[in-house]
């Protein structure tokens, strides 16, 4: 009797999910998790179609993790399930972990562990998996309780809750103090500090130059000096944060708000680990912005400013008016300027800042097309460093009187001005102002009962229509205003101050001269990928 042929079973398509809470020596590294998952998939005859990572994310926190996107891809038929190193990679919160697992399995997806081989199609297998997630949650809560005990112990000794160096301070007077921009910053000498008895005591001491700058900041702020001027003077001295970043106004204010430079430790009064530890000498919260939920207690370290300066600082912070601003400070100098030209040939699609990791684990700062998330763009990510270098070259080129780019721009502008219609923006501006005065007079006449209500309503509507038309004509006239090429002195001045400006200030200055930065496909670090469109070359219909 002939045997019936059987069709080969299709390989399972799995997405490997990797999570690491915090980089430490005893962690399960991302490389180990991925290697183990790949070996398991090979032995099981499955195919790994993608590897997604959540690095430096706590198992308790689901808000920023990629679990939801994986479930959506399984629902869309892109994959058959998820493969993890251990089931606790789904999280150390049992309730949310089970919720996500059930959501995955309810749409026909599978969840597999490379090291825990439970048959979750049976009640016994699902029970074992639930127990493993419960153990993971117990471990997380136990670690949290141990940290609370550690924090309380440090508080009793007059130490902050962590041992990282505070700005203006260092561990002791014998261990070396690396420069802020040195490799790995202050972490470079960690092993040597662990052997030093002074460092292990945890009482930090004022650091030369930096401690003086911190004390000066308290004194100047308390005396009423503008925060921007204080920050500018610190930057002129070449002082940066310990990570090598330029100190901004908000960064300096956050340092002062901690009160560490005044000899205090800032704590949360209702924190579980500190609730019974606060001494009677704790400074009460003062009710200003975010620091209204903190109290300050005397620390074991030396202050770099006087108590009178600290009290004056608190009084000024309390008196500072809250600004109702909707503007968000830009984190990057090219924010809102970079566009993917491959998605749309005319003006491009906005690109957002992000980061990615290479095969060797290195981190790359990138600009990503907004359409990558929706699958409408296969554009490779653009290098943030290369974009910044292209911007610098653009500024240098236009800062030179006889540069080729400037000569071409001037010739182009001369031709554009010759074709421009007469500028009548001043006429329409005056017409708008005249109609608005007429409208105000109508309101006064109605309040004085010099005209009837019907007359007022009729004339008000007519005037409103005329104002709308005049504003439209004014907008059209301004849109066709002759473009202006800034002089070389503008670019030279900008270059002279460039290194001392923060990202938000740089972006504001760039928007005065740059319309868009167009990125096309190409090598990650190739500067030829980027084309900067100046504002004087902006299309008339843009």
C-alpha positions in Angstrom: 0.0 0.0 0.0 1.5 3.3 -1.0 2.3 5.7 1.8 0.6 9.1 1.9 3.0 12.0 1.4 2.9 14.7 4.1 3.4 18.4 3.5 6.4 20.0 5.3 5.4 22.0 8.3 6.1 25.7 7.9 8.7 27.1 10.2 7.5 29.3 13.0 8.3 32.9 12.6 9.4 34.3 15.9 10.4 37.8 17.1 13.1 37.7 19.8 12.5 40.1 22.6 15.4 41.2 24.8 15.2 43.2 28.0 17.9 44.5 30.3 17.0 46.7 33.3 20.3 48.2 34.2 23.8 47.6 33.0 25.7 45.7 35.8 28.2 42.9 36.1 25.7 40.2 37.0 23.2 41.1 34.3 22.1 38.8 31.6 23.7 40.6 28.7 21.7 41.4 25.5 24.3 39.4 23.5 23.8 36.3 25.7 20.0 36.6 25.5 20.1 36.8 21.7 22.7 34.0 21.3 20.7 31.6 23.5 17.4 32.5 21.6 19.1 31.9 18.3 20.4 28.5 19.4 17.0 27.5 20.7 15.3 28.6 17.4 17.7 26.7 15.3 17.2 23.5 17.4 13.4 23.9 17.3 13.3 24.6 13.5 12.0 28.1 13.9 13.0 31.3 12.1 13.8 34.6 13.9 12.5 37.4 11.8 13.4 40.3 14.0 15.2 41.1 17.3 13.7 43.9 19.5 15.4 45.2 22.6 14.3 47.3 25.6 17.6 48.3 27.3 17.8 50.1 30.6 14.1 49.6 31.2 12.8 48.2 34.5 10.7 45.0 34.4 8.0 46.9 36.3 7.6 49.6 33.6 5.4 48.7 30.6 4.8 52.2 29.4 7.7 52.6 27.1 8.3 49.0 26.0 7.9 47.2 22.7 5.6 44.4 23.8 2.5 46.1 22.3 4.2 46.5 18.9 5.1 42.8 18.9 1.6 41.8 19.7 0.3 44.1 16.9 2.7 42.5 14.4 1.5 39.0 15.4 -2.1 40.1 14.9 -1.2 41.4 11.5 0.3 38.1 10.5 3.9 39.2 10.3 5.0 36.7 12.9 3.7 33.7 14.8 5.0 34.6 18.3 7.6 35.8 20.7 10.8 34.2 21.9 12.5 35.3 25.1 15.5 34.2 27.1 13.3 33.7 30.2 9.6 34.4 30.8 10.5 37.1 33.3 11.8 39.1 30.3 8.1 39.9 29.8 8.3 41.9 33.0 8.5 41.5 36.7 4.9 42.6 37.2 2.9 39.5 37.1 -0.4 41.1 36.4 0.7 43.0 33.4 2.9 40.2 32.2 0.0 37.8 32.2 -2.2 40.4 30.5 0.2 40.7 27.6 0.7 36.9 27.4 -3.0 36.3 27.2 -3.4 39.1 24.6 -0.7 37.4 22.5 -2.2 33.9 22.9 -5.8 35.1 22.3 -4.8 36.1 18.7 -3.2 32.8 18.0 0.4 33.8 18.9 2.8 31.8 20.9 5.2 32.8 23.7 8.3 30.7 24.1 11.2 30.7 26.5 14.7 29.6 25.4 15.6 28.3 28.9 12.3 27.4 30.5 10.6 24.6 28.5 7.0 24.6 29.7 4.2 23.2 27.6 1.9 26.1 28.0 -0.8 24.4 26.0 -1.5 22.4 29.2 -2.9 23.7 32.5 0.2 22.4 34.3 2.5 24.3 31.9 0.6 27.6 32.3 0.6 27.1 36.1 4.4 26.7 36.1 4.8 29.8 33.9 2.6 31.9 36.3 4.7 30.7 39.2 7.9 31.7 37.5 6.5 35.2 36.9 5.4 35.4 40.5 8.9 34.6 41.6 10.3 37.3 39.4 7.9 39.9 40.9 8.9 38.8 44.4 12.6 39.3 43.5 11.9 42.8 42.2 10.0 43.8 45.3 12.7 42.3 47.5 15.4 44.3 45.7 13.2 47.4 46.1 12.9 46.9 49.9 16.7 46.4 50.2 17.3 49.6 48.4 14.9 51.5 50.6 16.8 50.2 53.6 20.1 51.3 52.0 18.6 54.8 51.3 17.4 55.1 54.9 20.9 54.1 56.2 22.6 56.7 54.0 20.1 59.3 55.2 21.0 58.6 58.8 24.6 59.2 58.0 23.9 62.5 56.2 24.6 61.1 52.7 22.5 61.5 49.6 20.6 58.4 48.3 23.2 57.6 45.7 27.0 58.0 45.6 27.5 59.6 42.2 29.5 62.9 42.5 27.4 66.0 42.7 28.4 69.0 40.6 30.9 71.1 42.5 32.1 68.1 44.6 34.3 65.1 44.4 34.9 62.0 46.5 38.1 62.9 48.3 41.3 65.0 48.0 43.6 62.1 47.0 41.9 60.3 44.2 42.3 61.8 40.7 39.6 64.0 39.3 39.2 63.3 35.5 38.4 66.1 33.2 34.6 66.2 32.2 35.3 65.3 28.6 37.7 62.4 29.4 36.7 58.9 28.2 33.9 57.5 30.3 33.9 60.7 32.4 33.9 60.1 36.2 33.5 56.4 35.9 37.0 55.9 34.7 38.5 55.8 38.2 35.8 53.8 39.8 37.9 50.7 40.7 40.6 52.9 42.3 38.0 54.8 44.4 36.5 51.5 45.7 39.9 50.9 47.4 40.1 54.3 48.9 38.8 54.6 52.5 38.0 58.3 52.1 35.9 57.6 49.0 34.1 54.7 50.6 33.1 57.0 53.5 30.8 58.7 51.0 31.3 62.3 52.3 32.0 64.4 49.2 34.3 67.4 49.4 34.2 70.7 47.4 36.1 70.3 44.1 38.5 73.1 43.1 37.1 75.5 40.5 33.8 73.7 40.2 32.9 74.2 43.9 33.8 77.8 43.6 31.6 78.1 40.5 28.7 76.5 42.4 29.1 78.9 45.4 29.3 81.9 43.0 26.1 80.8 41.3 24.2 80.7 44.7 25.6 84.1 45.7 24.7 85.8 42.3 21.2 84.2 42.1 20.5 85.2 45.7 21.6 88.8 44.9 19.1 89.0 42.0 21.4 88.4 39.0 19.7 86.9 35.9 20.1 83.1 35.7 21.1 83.4 32.0 24.0 85.8 32.9 25.3 83.4 35.6 25.2 80.4 33.2 26.9 82.4 30.5 29.8 83.4 32.9 30.2 79.8 34.0 30.4 78.7 30.3 33.0 81.4 29.6 35.2 79.9 32.3 35.2 76.6 30.3 33.2 74.8 33.0 31.0 72.0 31.8 29.0 69.2 33.5 30.9 66.1 34.6 29.6 64.3 31.5 31.1 67.0 29.3 27.9 68.7 28.3 27.4 72.5 28.1 25.6 73.8 31.1 22.2 75.4 30.3 20.1 77.7 32.4 17.7 74.9 33.4 20.6 72.5 34.2 22.2 75.1 36.5 18.8 75.8 38.2 18.3 72.1 38.8 21.7 71.8 40.4 20.9 74.8 42.7 17.5 73.4 43.6 19.0 70.3 45.1 20.5 72.4 47.9 23.5 70.1 48.0 25.8 73.1 47.6 24.2 74.7 50.6 25.0 71.7 52.8 21.6 70.0 52.5 20.2 66.7 51.2 16.9 66.8 49.3 14.4 64.1 50.2 10.8 63.3 49.6 8.9 63.6 52.9 6.4 60.9 52.2 8.8 58.3 50.8 8.4 55.0 52.5 12.1 54.5 53.1 12.6 58.0 54.7 9.3 58.7 56.4 10.6 57.8 59.8 14.1 59.2 59.3 13.4 62.9 58.8 14.9 64.9 61.7 13.1 67.9 63.3 15.6 70.2 61.6 14.3 69.3 58.1 13.6 72.4 56.0 9.9 72.4 55.1 8.8 72.4 51.4 8.5 75.9 50.0 5.8 75.2 47.3 7.5 76.2 44.0 7.0 74.3 40.9 8.5 70.8 41.0 10.5 71.2 44.2 7.4 71.7 46.3 7.3 68.0 47.0 10.8 67.9 48.6 12.3 68.7 52.0 15.9 69.4 52.8 17.9 68.0 55.7 21.5 68.9 56.8 24.1 66.6 55.1 27.4 65.5 56.3 29.3 67.3 53.5 30.6 70.9 53.6 28.6 73.7 52.0 30.1 76.0 49.4 27.7 78.9 50.2 26.4 80.6 53.3 23.1 79.9 55.0 22.0 83.4 54.2 22.6 82.9 50.5 20.5 79.7 50.7 17.6 81.4 52.4 17.8 84.2 49.9 17.9 81.7 47.0 14.7 80.0 48.4 12.9 83.3 48.7 13.7 84.3 45.2 12.7 80.9 43.8 9.4 81.2 45.7 8.8 84.7 44.3 9.7 83.9 40.7 6.6 84.1 38.5 5.5 81.0 36.7 5.7 81.6 33.0 2.7 80.3 31.0 4.8 79.3 28.0 3.8 76.6 25.5 7.2 76.6 23.8 9.3 73.5 24.2 13.1 73.9 24.2 14.7 72.0 21.4 17.0 69.2 22.5 19.0 69.2 19.2 20.2 72.1 17.0 18.6 70.6 13.9 15.2 69.7 15.4 12.4 70.4 13.0 14.8 71.1 10.1 15.7 67.6 8.8 13.5 66.0 6.2 13.5 62.7 4.3 13.5 63.6 0.6 13.1 60.0 -0.7 9.5 59.8 0.6 8.3 62.9 -1.1 10.1 64.5 -4.0 8.9 68.1 -3.3 9.5 69.1 0.3 10.2 65.8 2.1 8.8 64.2 5.3 10.0 65.3 8.8 12.7 63.2 10.5 12.8 62.8 14.3 15.8 62.3 16.5 16.6 58.8 17.8 19.3 56.3 18.3 20.2 52.8 17.1 22.7 50.1 18.0 25.1 48.5 15.5 26.0 44.8 15.2 28.9 45.4 17.6 26.7 47.0 20.2 27.8 50.6 19.5 25.2 53.4 19.8 24.5 55.7 16.8 22.7 59.0 17.1 20.3 59.3 14.2 17.5 61.1 12.4 14.7 58.8 11.4 12.0 59.4 8.8 8.5 59.5 10.4 7.2 57.1 7.8 9.6 54.3 9.0 7.1 53.5 11.8 4.3 53.0 9.4 6.3 51.0 6.9 5.9 53.6 4.1 9.6 54.4 4.1 12.6 52.1 3.7 15.0 55.1 4.2 18.2 54.3 6.1 18.6 56.4 9.2 20.7 59.6 8.9 23.6 60.4 11.1 23.0 63.2 13.6 26.8 63.9 13.7 27.0 64.2 9.9 24.0 66.6 9.8 25.7 68.8 12.4 28.9 68.7 10.4 27.0 69.7 7.2 25.4 72.6 9.1 28.9 73.8 10.3 30.2 73.7 6.7 27.2 75.6 5.5 27.9 78.4 8.0 31.6 78.5 7.2 30.8 78.7 3.4 28.5 81.7 3.8 30.8 83.4 6.2 33.3 83.8 3.3 32.9 86.9 1.1 34.0 85.3 -2.1 32.7 81.8 -1.7 31.1 80.1 -4.7 27.8 79.5 -2.8 27.5 83.1 -1.9 28.1 84.3 -5.4 25.5 81.9 -6.8 23.0 83.0 -4.1 23.5 86.7 -4.9 23.0 86.1 -8.7 19.8 84.0 -8.0 18.4 86.7 -5.7 19.1 89.4 -8.3 17.1 87.5 -10.9 14.2 86.8 -8.4 14.0 90.5 -7.4 13.7 91.5 -11.1 10.7 89.2 -11.5 9.0 90.2 -8.2 5.7 92.3 -8.4 5.7 95.7 -6.6 5.8 95.4 -2.8 2.4 96.6 -1.5 2.6 95.0 2.0 2.8 98.5 3.6 -0.5 99.5 1.9 -2.4 96.4 3.1 -0.9 96.7 6.6 -2.3 100.3 6.8 -5.7 99.1 5.5 -5.9 96.4 8.2 -5.2 99.0 10.9 -7.8 101.4 9.5 -10.5 98.7 9.4 -9.7 97.6 12.9 -10.0 101.2 14.2 -13.4 101.4 12.4 -14.5 98.3 14.1 -13.5 99.7 17.5 -15.4 102.9 16.8 -18.5 100.9 15.9 -18.4 99.2 19.4 -18.0 102.5 21.1 -20.9 104.0 19.1 -23.2 101.1 20.0 -22.3 101.3 23.7 -23.1 105.0 23.6 -26.4 104.1 21.8 -25.5 106.3 18.8 -26.5 103.5 16.4 -29.2 100.8 16.7 -28.4 97.2 17.3 -29.4 96.2 13.7 -27.1 98.9 12.3 -24.3 97.7 14.5 -24.6 94.1 13.5 -24.8 94.9 9.8 -21.7 97.2 9.8 -19.8 94.8 12.1 -20.3 91.9 9.7 -19.3 94.0 6.7 -16.2 95.3 8.5 -15.2 91.8 9.6 -15.3 90.6 6.0 -13.2 93.6 4.8 -10.7 92.9 7.6 -10.4 89.2 6.6 -9.9 90.2 3.0 -7.3 92.8 3.8 -5.4 90.4 6.1 -5.4 87.8 3.3 -3.9 90.4 0.8 -1.3 91.4 3.4 -0.3 87.7 3.9 0.1 87.3 0.1 2.1 90.5 -0.1 4.5 89.4 2.7 4.8 85.9 1.1 6.2 87.6 -2.0 8.6 89.9 -0.2 12.0 90.0 -1.7 14.3 87.3 0.0 17.4 88.7 1.7 20.8 87.1 1.9 22.3 87.9 5.3 25.8 89.5 5.2 29.0 87.6 6.0 29.2 89.3 9.4 26.0 87.5 10.5 27.5 84.1 9.8 30.9 85.1 11.3 29.2 86.2 14.5 27.2 83.0 14.7 30.3 80.9 14.2 32.2 82.9 16.9 29.5 82.1 19.5 28.5 78.6 18.2 30.4 76.5 20.7 28.9 78.5 23.7 25.3 78.3 22.5 22.9 75.6 23.8 20.9 73.5 21.3 17.7 75.5 21.5 19.6 78.8 20.8 21.4 77.3 17.9 18.2 76.0 16.4 16.6 79.4 16.7 19.5 81.0 14.9 19.5 78.3 12.2 15.8 78.8 11.5 16.7 82.4 10.5 18.9 81.2 7.7 18.0 77.6 7.0 14.6 76.5 5.5 15.2 72.7 5.4 17.9 70.1 5.5 17.0 67.4 3.0 18.4 63.9 3.5 18.5 61.2 0.8 19.6 57.6 0.8 23.3 56.9 1.1 26.1 55.8 3.4 25.5 56.6 7.1 28.3 59.1 7.5 28.4 60.5 3.9 28.0 64.3 4.0 26.9 64.3 0.4 23.6 62.9 1.4 22.5 66.2 2.9 21.4 69.3 1.0 20.7 72.5 3.0 18.1 74.8 1.5 18.6 78.4 2.8 15.6 80.5 3.5 16.3 82.8 0.6 15.9 79.7 -1.7 12.6 78.6 -0.1 10.0 77.8 -2.8 7.3 80.5 -3.2 4.5 77.9 -2.7 6.0 76.3 0.5 
